[in-house]
Every structure is written in structure tokens, then in C-alpha cells.
Amino acid sequence: TEVTLNTRATLAVALIGQGKLGEAETQYKEVIKIMERVIGLNHPNMLEFASMLTKALVRQHKTKEAVELCGEFEERARKVLGDGNPATEKYTKLCQDLNRT
């Protein structure tokens, strides 16, 4: 199942590259929903997919939704990975950048 989820996330990246942002958003949301059920919200891959979804939302000018999602997963990253983890710092920077827009 994890391979299938990774494949779908790769598809979402390709869709973004083609400018099909709405389709990419749908793919990321479906992947996250399945991952939540299968491996839980605190899995590091879940955090990465949430980050990619956040970026897709921003590119569609859905800033409010992106800020909310980013904050949720930044907090989750702090709990799961810790404050000093590079991934946590990446989410923190993403959220800070979003809050400036």
C-alpha cells in the first residue's frame, strides 16, 4: 500500500508540473486520507505529503487553507520529529513564509 501511495504522490508532482493544480490537490488529499487510516497522522511520509499539499494550495491561491494545514502539520512535526529536526525546521519555515503573504 505504501508503494501505491508513493506512486500517487509522484503522480501529483507530475500534475503540478503540468499545471493541473486542482487534480494534484485531489491526489494529495486522497493520499493523506488513506495514509491517515493506514499508517497514522504522525508518520514522516504523511508530514512530507502534507507539505506538498500545502504548496499545491498556495499555487492555487488557497492561502487560508494552506496556512491552516501548515500549522497543523508543523505542530505534528514538532511532536513526532522534535524541534531540532531538519524536517520540522522546513515546516516551520514554510509556515512562516505563508504567514508573510
Secondary structure, 3 states (H helix, E strand, C coil): CHHHHHHHHHHHHHHHHCCCHHHHHHHHHHHHHHHHHHCCCCCHHHHHHHHHHHHHHHHCCCHHHHHHHHHHHHHHHHHHHCCCCHHHHHHHHHHHHHHHC
